């Protein structure tokens, strides 16, 4: 009996060791992939701590977290999905500082003749499609829909959408020539030599593009240091290098 108890105790210790050995995990919006990768590389160099990241649409990541996925830090591409987690009591703090802002742009293939604006799309598209991230759930798609609605052309464009899983997938559709035009973030368009920015979309047409960050309830103690590093001037410099902007006024400490 003592041997069984000893084995059970050893097993519990091993389980705790495995849990403690898990790298600090960041769940981040797919549009932040390159910038967050660089921030994490710098953090590893400075601290030698194991950290990993998982990238997808903010909506998908938020749902994974509520389902029990082992995330320590969450970076969303809008406040909506951060609020969703807060209502589920998944956040350490109610306050979710905004890391950065971004700019929506209309893109086309390199052989498209500029200028093309959103107002031109009902005519320019013809029987072809406009690539955007899922407008029902994904932040980039939600912002895009708001802009098209504000211009009064959503009902014309909606039947001709090529809805993508996330903003990077929307970019890929235009790169492959599967859609002549797409709406993505400026930071994503900058990564491709197969597309060009046709016009920058007026920010007044949609809610501010912000990236709030928060620690997840039950996250590892080590995640606090990484969370603070994301808010440091070094991380901010990397974000701006990748084309992200300062958060719009009034969103730096979103509730």
C-alpha positions in Angstrom: 0.0 0.0 0.0 2.9 2.3 0.8 4.5 1.6 -2.5 1.2 2.5 -4.3 1.0 5.7 -2.4 4.6 6.5 -3.2 4.0 5.8 -6.9 0.9 8.1 -6.9 2.9 10.8 -5.2 5.7 10.5 -7.8 3.2 10.6 -10.6 1.6 13.8 -9.3 5.1 15.4 -9.0 5.8 14.5 -12.6 2.6 16.0 -13.7 3.4 19.2 -11.9 6.8 19.3 -13.4 5.4 18.9 -16.9 2.9 21.7 -16.3 5.6 24.0 -15.0 7.8 23.2 -18.0 5.1 24.3 -20.5 6.4 27.4 -22.4 4.6 30.6 -21.9 2.1 30.7 -24.8 0.8 33.7 -26.7 -2.4 33.6 -28.7 -2.3 36.4 -31.2 -4.3 37.7 -34.2 -2.8 36.4 -37.5 -2.1 39.9 -38.7 0.5 40.2 -35.9 2.5 37.1 -36.9 5.7 38.7 -38.1 5.9 41.4 -35.5 5.1 39.1 -32.5 7.6 36.5 -33.8 10.3 39.2 -33.7 9.2 40.4 -30.3 9.4 36.9 -28.9 12.8 36.3 -30.5 14.1 39.4 -28.7 12.5 38.3 -25.4 14.1 34.9 -25.6 17.5 36.5 -26.2 17.1 38.7 -23.2 15.5 36.2 -20.8 16.3 32.8 -22.1 12.7 31.8 -21.4 10.8 29.4 -23.5 7.9 31.2 -25.2 5.7 30.1 -28.1 2.9 31.7 -30.2 -0.2 30.5 -31.9 -1.8 32.6 -34.7 -5.3 32.6 -36.1 -8.4 34.8 -36.4 -9.1 36.6 -33.1 -12.5 35.0 -32.9 -11.1 31.5 -33.3 -8.5 32.1 -30.7 -11.0 33.5 -28.2 -13.2 30.4 -28.6 -10.2 28.1 -28.1 -9.4 29.9 -24.9 -12.9 29.5 -23.5 -12.7 25.8 -24.5 -9.6 25.4 -22.3 -6.7 25.9 -24.7 -3.4 26.6 -22.7 -3.0 30.3 -23.5 -1.2 32.7 -21.2 -1.5 35.9 -23.2 -4.1 36.9 -25.8 -3.7 39.7 -28.4 -6.9 40.4 -30.3 -7.4 42.5 -33.4 -10.4 44.2 -31.9 -12.0 45.0 -28.5 -15.1 42.8 -29.3 -13.3 39.5 -28.7 -11.4 40.8 -25.7 -14.8 41.8 -24.2 -16.1 38.4 -25.0 -13.4 36.8 -22.8 -13.9 39.4 -20.1 -17.6 38.4 -19.9 -16.5 34.8 -19.6 -14.3 35.8 -16.7 -11.2 34.6 -18.5 -9.0 37.6 -18.0 -6.7 38.4 -15.1 -7.6 42.1 -15.3 -10.5 43.9 -16.8 -8.2 46.6 -18.3 -6.8 45.6 -21.7 -4.2 48.1 -22.9 -4.1 48.6 -26.7 -0.7 47.6 -28.1 -1.1 49.2 -31.5 -3.4 50.4 -34.3 -3.5 49.5 -38.0 -4.9 50.8 -41.3 -7.3 49.0 -43.7 -6.3 49.1 -47.4 -7.9 48.0 -50.7 -5.4 45.8 -52.6 -5.2 44.5 -56.1 -2.8 42.5 -58.3 0.2 44.2 -59.6 -1.3 44.5 -63.1 -4.4 46.3 -61.9 -4.7 49.9 -63.1 -5.0 52.5 -60.3 -6.8 54.4 -59.0 -9.5 52.2 -57.6 -11.6 53.1 -54.5 -14.2 51.2 -52.5 -16.9 53.2 -54.3 -15.6 51.8 -57.6 -16.0 48.2 -56.5 -19.6 47.5 -57.6 -18.6 48.4 -61.2 -15.0 47.1 -61.1 -15.8 43.7 -59.7 -18.2 42.6 -62.4 -18.7 38.9 -61.9 -15.6 38.5 -59.8 -15.2 38.6 -56.1 -13.8 40.8 -53.3 -11.6 39.0 -50.8 -12.1 39.9 -47.1 -11.8 38.1 -43.8 -15.0 36.5 -42.5 -17.2 39.6 -42.0 -19.4 37.9 -39.4 -16.6 37.1 -36.9 -13.1 38.1 -37.9 -12.0 41.7 -37.0 -10.6 42.6 -40.4 -13.8 41.4 -42.0 -16.0 43.3 -39.4 -14.1 46.5 -40.1 -14.4 46.0 -43.9 -18.1 45.4 -43.6 -18.5 48.6 -41.6 -16.7 50.6 -44.2 -18.8 49.1 -47.1 -22.0 49.7 -45.1 -21.1 53.3 -44.4 -20.6 53.9 -48.1 -24.0 52.3 -48.8 -22.6 49.5 -51.1 -22.6 46.5 -48.7 -25.8 45.0 -50.2 -24.2 45.2 -53.7 -20.9 43.7 -52.6 -22.1 41.0 -50.2 -23.1 38.5 -52.9 -19.7 38.9 -54.5 -17.5 38.3 -51.4 -14.8 35.7 -51.2 -14.9 35.2 -47.4 -11.6 34.0 -45.9 -10.8 32.4 -42.6 -8.5 35.3 -41.6 -6.8 38.4 -43.1 -3.7 36.5 -44.3 -6.0 34.1 -46.2 -7.7 37.1 -47.8 -4.3 38.4 -48.9 -3.5 35.0 -50.4 -6.6 34.9 -52.5 -5.5 38.1 -54.2 -1.9 36.9 -54.5 -3.1 33.8 -56.3 -5.4 35.7 -58.6 -8.5 34.0 -57.2 -9.9 37.5 -56.4 -8.9 40.7 -58.2 -9.4 42.9 -55.1 -9.2 42.5 -51.4 -9.4 44.4 -48.1 -6.6 43.7 -45.7 -4.5 45.5 -43.2 -1.7 47.7 -44.4 0.8 45.6 -42.4 -0.2 42.5 -44.4 -0.1 44.2 -47.8 3.4 45.3 -47.1 4.6 41.7 -46.8 3.6 40.8 -50.4 5.4 41.6 -53.7 2.4 40.2 -55.6 -0.1 42.8 -54.7 -0.2 46.6 -54.4 -2.1 49.0 -52.3 -4.8 50.7 -54.4 -6.2 53.0 -51.7 -6.1 53.5 -48.0 -9.5 53.3 -46.5 -10.7 56.3 -44.5 -10.6 55.3 -40.8 -13.8 57.3 -40.2 -15.7 54.6 -42.1 -15.2 51.9 -39.4 -14.4 51.4 -35.7 -10.8 52.1 -34.8 -8.5 49.2 -35.5 -6.8 48.3 -32.2 -4.9 45.4 -30.7 -5.7 44.9 -27.0 -3.6 42.6 -24.9 -4.4 40.7 -21.7 -3.3 37.9 -19.5 -5.6 34.9 -19.3 -6.9 33.8 -15.9 -4.8 30.8 -14.6 -1.8 31.8 -16.7 1.7 31.0 -15.5 3.5 33.4 -13.3 6.2 33.8 -15.9 3.7 35.3 -18.3 3.7 38.6 -16.4 7.3 39.4 -17.5 6.4 38.7 -21.1 3.2 40.8 -20.8 5.2 43.7 -19.5 7.8 43.3 -22.3 5.0 43.6 -24.9 4.2 47.0 -23.4 7.9 48.1 -23.4 9.4 50.7 -25.8 11.5 47.9 -27.4 8.3 46.0 -28.4 6.7 49.2 -29.6 9.6 49.9 -31.9 9.3 46.4 -33.5 5.5 46.9 -34.0 6.1 50.3 -35.7 8.8 48.8 -37.8 6.3 46.3 -39.1 3.9 49.1 -40.0 1.6 49.1 -37.0 0.6 52.5 -35.7 0.2 54.1 -32.3 -3.3 53.1 -30.8 -5.9 55.7 -31.7 -6.4 58.3 -29.0 -8.6 57.1 -26.2 -8.0 53.4 -26.8 -4.6 52.9 -25.0 -6.3 51.7 -21.9 -9.5 50.2 -23.2 -11.9 48.7 -20.6 
